Amino acid sequence: MSSVARDPQGGLSWRLKVPLAAVAALVVGLTGCTRSPSPEPTPEPTPTPTVSPAVLVEEAAQILELHGLYSAGDWSAERDALIAAGANAGTLDEAHDLIAAAARDAGGRHARFLPADEREASYAEAPSALPVVEATQGATVTITVSAIGHDGRLAEEYATAGVEGLAALADADTCGFVVDLRGNWGGSAFPMLGAVSPLFDTEVVAGFVDRDGNQGWNTVTTASATSDDGYELRYASDADIDTSVFAGKPIAVLQDFYTASAAEMVLAAFAGQSNVTTFGEKSNGLATGVEGFMLADGSEILLTTARFTDRAGAVMPEPIQPDVSAITSDAPALAHDWLAEQCAVA
């Protein structure tokens, strides 16, 4: 499953993928996964096929009806209205406008339509910043989980940096950990999950459920992040990981309104873990997965197809509320105070 980062108001969040046989899957960025070729290296521009506006709209209408998270049930009236409007479209630009509006209807605000030229440009984004791991006050270790919109080698490097950074700084005297997701608008969830993998107390950390109730799971270790739909990210690390320095230690997770899509999958992964408390503001409210569907003219519909779940299978709310509400700038201090309290009674 591959993901391409977009902004939280209209882009990939967890993964970008082709249709599943059993589970209509997540991302834009669930994110945030796909069985399609990785967007790395950047694909060469391809000639735009010639297709009529009416044919393109009808193709899109069928996709939206079959796969949209919010087009389950009887969406035939919307489909027929879209096809009728497409028959009157005089240009591809008019067809694109119709498809974009219908995609939001079938997929909500996490869905998006990309004309061919925008799609090509989206795969040429600059490399994402690696996660930053540092020793912080009160014998704590903080990992800042940044947005990442890549799969392949860049995703492997990202996950490895997180694992090795945590392994290098955590020891028996470490009080606890801070996972900072503030400002992380998403991209690909799997390198993010990999980066924080030493902190999880289970391997099956979260999941996704499609509109028909089909449940899938994401499994994360310090060497790989995989999904039931066949996606896998493997990250080689030379770090000697002492699991005892992580086990049972308290974890404070920081979030804000800009914590979106793939980053909300990370929130889902920590939900239900007994030693975790979240601090900050409500998340952006894009705890859904988006699947990519190519159209005949080279454009693409990024369609919301599933919801994120926690490790117990409970659907994540949108937005995700913190355990302790605080303005963004106050969240770190509150988190460290809480960690200090946990360490004092340990």
C-alpha positions as CSV (number, residue, x, y, z in Angstrom):
1,M,0.0,0.0,0.0
2,S,1.6,3.3,-0.9
3,S,0.6,6.7,0.3
4,V,1.2,10.2,-0.9
5,A,0.9,13.1,1.5
6,R,-1.6,15.8,1.0
7,D,-2.9,18.5,3.2
8,P,-5.5,17.5,5.9
9,Q,-8.4,19.3,4.2
10,G,-8.3,17.3,1.1
11,G,-5.7,14.7,0.6
12,L,-4.2,11.4,1.3
13,S,-4.1,10.4,4.9
14,W,-3.3,6.9,5.6
15,R,-2.7,4.9,2.4
16,L,-3.4,5.0,-1.3
17,K,-4.4,1.7,-2.8
18,V,-6.3,-0.2,-5.4
19,P,-9.5,-2.1,-4.6
20,L,-9.3,-5.0,-2.2
21,A,-11.0,-8.3,-2.9
22,A,-12.5,-8.6,0.6
23,V,-11.9,-5.2,2.3
24,A,-12.4,-1.9,0.5
25,A,-9.4,-0.3,2.1
26,L,-8.2,2.8,3.6
27,V,-5.8,5.8,3.4
28,V,-5.5,9.1,1.6
29,G,-3.3,9.1,3.2
30,L,-5.4,5.4,6.0
31,T,-3.8,6.6,4.6
32,G,-2.9,6.7,4.7
33,C,-1.7,1.4,1.5
34,T,-1.8,0.1,-1.9
35,R,-0.9,-2.8,-4.0
36,S,-0.1,-0.4,-6.8
37,P,3.6,0.4,-7.6
38,S,5.2,2.6,-5.0
39,P,5.3,6.3,-6.0
40,E,9.1,6.2,-5.5
41,P,10.8,6.7,-7.8
42,T,8.7,9.4,-9.4
43,P,6.7,8.0,-12.3
44,E,7.4,9.6,-15.7
45,P,4.6,11.7,-17.1
46,T,2.3,9.7,-19.4
47,P,0.3,11.0,-22.3
48,T,-3.3,11.8,-21.5
49,P,-5.7,9.3,-23.2
50,T,-8.5,10.8,-25.2
51,V,-11.9,10.1,-23.6
52,S,-15.2,11.9,-23.8
53,P,-16.6,13.8,-20.8
54,A,-19.7,11.6,-20.6
55,V,-17.7,8.4,-20.6
56,L,-15.4,9.7,-17.9
57,V,-18.2,10.7,-15.6
58,E,-20.0,7.4,-16.0
59,E,-16.8,5.6,-15.1
60,A,-16.4,7.7,-12.0
61,A,-20.1,7.3,-11.1
62,Q,-19.7,3.5,-11.0
63,I,-16.6,3.7,-8.8
64,L,-18.2,6.1,-6.4
65,E,-21.3,4.0,-6.1
66,L,-19.4,0.7,-5.5
67,H,-16.7,1.9,-3.2
68,G,-17.6,5.2,-1.4
69,L,-17.9,5.0,2.4
70,Y,-21.0,7.2,2.3
71,S,-22.5,5.8,-0.9
72,A,-23.5,2.4,0.7
73,G,-27.1,1.4,0.3
74,D,-29.2,2.8,-2.5
75,W,-27.1,5.5,-4.2
76,S,-28.7,4.9,-7.6
77,A,-30.4,8.3,-7.7
78,E,-27.1,10.1,-7.2
79,R,-25.4,7.9,-9.7
80,D,-28.1,8.5,-12.4
81,A,-28.0,12.3,-11.7
82,L,-24.3,12.4,-12.1
83,I,-24.3,10.4,-15.3
84,A,-27.1,12.7,-16.7
85,A,-25.0,15.7,-15.9
86,G,-22.0,14.1,-17.5
87,A,-23.9,13.6,-20.7
88,N,-24.3,17.4,-20.9
89,A,-20.7,18.2,-20.1
90,G,-18.9,19.8,-23.0
91,T,-15.3,19.5,-21.8
92,L,-13.2,17.4,-19.6
93,D,-12.8,20.3,-17.2
94,E,-16.6,20.3,-16.7
95,A,-16.5,16.5,-16.2
96,H,-13.8,16.9,-13.6
97,D,-15.8,19.5,-11.7
98,L,-18.8,17.1,-11.6
99,I,-16.6,14.2,-10.4
100,A,-14.9,16.3,-7.7
101,A,-18.2,17.3,-6.2
102,A,-19.6,13.8,-6.4
103,A,-16.5,12.4,-4.8
104,R,-17.1,14.6,-1.7
105,D,-20.7,13.3,-1.7
106,A,-19.6,9.6,-1.7
107,G,-16.5,10.0,0.3
108,G,-16.9,13.0,2.6
109,R,-14.3,15.7,3.2
110,H,-11.4,13.3,3.1
111,A,-12.1,12.4,-0.5
112,R,-10.5,14.3,-3.4
113,F,-10.2,14.4,-7.1
114,L,-6.9,14.9,-8.9
115,P,-6.7,15.8,-12.6
116,A,-3.8,14.0,-14.4
117,D,-1.4,17.0,-14.2
118,E,-2.0,17.4,-10.4
119,R,-1.6,13.7,-9.9
120,E,1.8,13.7,-11.6
121,A,2.9,16.7,-9.6
122,S,1.8,15.0,-6.3
123,Y,4.4,12.2,-6.8
124,A,7.2,14.7,-7.0
125,E,7.1,16.0,-3.5
126,A,10.2,16.7,-1.5
127,P,11.4,14.0,1.0
128,S,9.7,14.1,4.4
129,A,11.7,15.0,7.5
130,L,12.7,12.0,9.6
131,P,11.3,11.6,13.1
132,V,13.3,13.4,15.8
133,V,14.2,11.5,19.0
134,E,15.7,13.4,21.9
135,A,16.2,13.2,25.6
136,T,13.9,15.5,27.4
137,Q,13.2,16.7,31.0
138,G,12.6,14.4,33.8
139,A,14.5,11.4,32.3
140,T,12.0,11.2,29.5
141,V,12.5,10.5,25.8
142,T,10.5,12.4,23.2
143,I,9.9,11.3,19.6
144,T,8.4,13.9,17.2
145,V,6.5,12.0,14.6
146,S,6.5,14.2,11.4
147,A,4.3,13.8,8.4
148,I,5.6,11.5,5.6
149,G,4.0,11.0,2.2
150,H,6.3,8.3,0.8
151,D,6.6,4.5,0.7
152,G,9.6,2.5,-0.4
153,R,13.1,3.5,0.6
154,L,12.2,6.8,2.2
155,A,9.5,5.1,4.4
156,E,12.1,2.5,5.5
157,E,14.6,5.1,6.4
158,Y,11.9,7.0,8.4
159,A,10.8,4.0,10.4
160,T,14.4,2.9,11.0
161,A,15.3,6.4,12.3
162,G,12.5,6.2,14.9
163,V,13.4,2.7,16.1
164,E,17.1,3.3,16.3
165,G,16.6,6.7,18.0
166,L,14.4,5.3,20.7
167,A,16.7,2.3,21.2
168,A,19.7,4.6,21.5
169,L,18.2,6.9,24.2
170,A,16.0,4.6,26.3
171,D,17.5,2.8,29.2
172,A,16.5,1.4,32.6
173,D,16.5,4.9,34.1
174,T,14.1,6.3,31.5
175,C,11.0,7.5,33.2
176,G,8.7,7.5,30.3
177,F,8.1,8.7,26.7
178,V,6.4,11.5,24.8
179,V,5.0,10.9,21.3
180,D,4.5,14.3,19.7
181,L,1.9,14.2,16.8
182,R,1.1,17.9,16.8
183,G,1.1,19.4,13.4
184,N,1.3,16.0,11.7
185,W,-1.2,16.2,8.9
186,G,-0.7,12.7,7.7
187,G,0.6,10.9,4.6
188,S,1.5,7.3,5.2
189,A,0.7,5.7,8.5
190,F,3.0,2.7,8.2
191,P,6.4,4.4,8.5
192,M,4.9,6.4,11.4
193,L,3.8,3.2,13.2
194,G,7.1,1.7,12.5
195,A,9.0,4.6,14.0
196,V,7.2,4.3,17.4
197,S,7.0,0.5,17.3
198,P,9.2,-0.1,20.4
199,L,6.5,1.7,22.5
200,F,3.6,-0.6,21.6
201,D,2.6,-3.4,24.1
202,T,1.1,-5.5,21.4
203,E,1.7,-6.3,17.7
204,V,-1.8,-5.9,16.4
205,V,-2.2,-2.2,17.1
206,A,-5.1,-0.9,15.1
207,G,-7.3,-1.6,12.1
208,F,-9.9,-0.5,9.6
209,V,-13.5,-1.4,8.8
210,D,-15.2,-0.8,5.4
211,R,-18.7,0.2,4.7
212,D,-19.9,-3.4,4.8
213,G,-18.4,-4.1,8.2
214,N,-15.4,-6.0,6.9
215,Q,-12.6,-5.7,9.5
216,G,-8.9,-5.7,8.8
217,W,-5.9,-5.3,11.1
218,N,-2.5,-3.6,11.1
219,T,0.4,-5.5,12.7
220,V,3.5,-3.6,13.8
221,T,6.9,-4.9,15.1
222,T,10.3,-3.2,15.4
223,A,11.1,-4.7,12.0
224,S,7.9,-4.4,10.0
225,A,4.5,-2.8,9.6
226,T,2.0,-4.9,7.7
227,S,-1.7,-4.9,6.9
228,D,-4.2,-7.7,6.3
229,D,-4.8,-6.4,2.8
230,G,-1.3,-7.4,1.8
231,Y,0.7,-4.3,2.3
232,E,4.0,-4.5,4.1
233,L,6.8,-2.1,5.1
234,R,10.0,-3.7,6.3
235,Y,12.8,-1.6,7.9
236,A,16.2,-3.0,8.6
237,S,17.8,-1.8,11.8
238,D,21.1,-2.6,13.4
239,A,19.8,-1.4,16.8
240,D,20.0,-3.8,19.7
241,I,16.6,-3.3,21.2
242,D,16.2,-4.0,24.9
243,T,12.5,-4.4,25.2
244,S,12.7,-4.2,29.0
245,V,13.4,-0.5,28.9
246,F,10.1,0.1,27.2
247,A,7.8,-2.4,28.9
248,G,5.2,-0.7,31.1
249,K,6.7,2.7,30.9
250,P,4.1,5.6,30.8
251,I,3.6,7.2,27.4
252,A,2.2,10.7,26.9
253,V,0.9,11.4,23.4
254,L,0.5,15.0,22.2
255,Q,-2.1,16.0,19.6
256,D,-3.8,19.0,18.1
257,F,-6.2,20.1,15.4
258,Y,-3.5,19.5,12.8
259,T,-3.1,15.9,13.8
260,A,-4.9,14.4,10.8
261,S,-5.5,11.2,8.9
262,A,-2.4,8.9,9.0
263,A,-1.4,10.6,12.3
264,E,-4.9,9.7,13.6
265,M,-4.1,6.1,12.8
266,V,-1.2,6.5,15.2
267,L,-3.6,7.8,17.8
268,A,-5.8,4.8,17.1
269,A,-2.8,2.5,17.7
270,F,-2.2,3.9,21.2
271,A,-5.9,3.9,22.1
272,G,-6.6,1.2,24.7
273,Q,-2.9,0.8,25.7
274,S,-3.0,1.0,29.5
275,N,0.0,3.1,30.1
276,V,-0.9,5.9,27.6
277,T,-2.5,9.3,28.2
278,T,-3.2,11.8,25.4
279,F,-2.8,15.6,25.8
280,G,-3.8,18.6,23.7
281,E,-6.6,19.5,21.4
282,K,-9.1,17.4,19.4
283,S,-7.7,15.9,16.2
284,N,-8.6,17.0,12.7
285,G,-11.3,14.4,12.3
286,L,-10.1,12.4,9.3
287,A,-9.8,9.0,10.9
288,T,-10.6,7.3,7.7
289,G,-8.8,5.6,4.9
290,V,-8.7,6.7,1.3
291,E,-8.3,4.5,-1.7
292,G,-7.0,5.7,-5.1
293,F,-8.9,4.9,-8.3
294,M,-7.4,5.8,-11.7
295,L,-9.7,7.0,-14.4
296,A,-9.4,6.7,-18.2
297,D,-7.9,10.1,-18.7
298,G,-5.1,9.7,-16.2
299,S,-7.0,11.5,-13.4
300,E,-7.6,9.9,-10.0
301,I,-10.3,9.8,-7.4
302,L,-9.0,9.6,-3.8
303,L,-12.1,8.1,-2.3
304,T,-12.8,7.5,1.4
305,T,-13.6,3.8,1.8
306,A,-13.1,2.8,5.4
307,R,-12.9,4.0,9.0
308,F,-10.0,3.5,11.4
309,T,-10.5,1.2,14.4
310,D,-8.5,0.7,17.6
311,R,-6.9,-2.6,18.5
312,A,-10.3,-3.9,19.9
313,G,-12.1,-3.1,16.7
314,A,-14.0,0.0,18.0
315,V,-14.4,2.7,15.3
316,M,-12.4,5.8,16.1
317,P,-14.5,8.9,16.7
318,E,-14.0,11.9,14.4
319,P,-12.4,14.0,15.8
320,I,-10.5,12.1,18.4
321,Q,-10.6,13.8,21.7
322,P,-7.6,13.9,24.1
323,D,-7.7,12.5,27.6
324,V,-6.5,15.8,28.9
325,S,-7.6,19.0,27.0
326,A,-5.0,21.8,26.7
327,I,-4.0,24.4,24.2
328,T,-1.2,23.2,22.0
329,S,1.6,25.2,23.7
330,D,0.6,23.9,27.2
331,A,0.4,20.2,26.2
332,P,4.2,19.3,26.7
333,A,4.4,20.7,30.2
334,L,1.2,18.9,31.3
335,A,2.5,15.7,29.7
336,H,5.8,15.9,31.6
337,D,4.0,16.7,34.8
338,W,1.9,13.6,34.3
339,L,5.0,11.5,33.5
340,A,6.7,12.7,36.6
341,E,3.7,11.7,38.7
342,Q,3.7,8.2,37.1
343,C,7.4,7.8,37.8
344,A,7.1,8.9,41.4
345,V,4.6,6.1,42.2
346,A,6.4,3.5,40.1
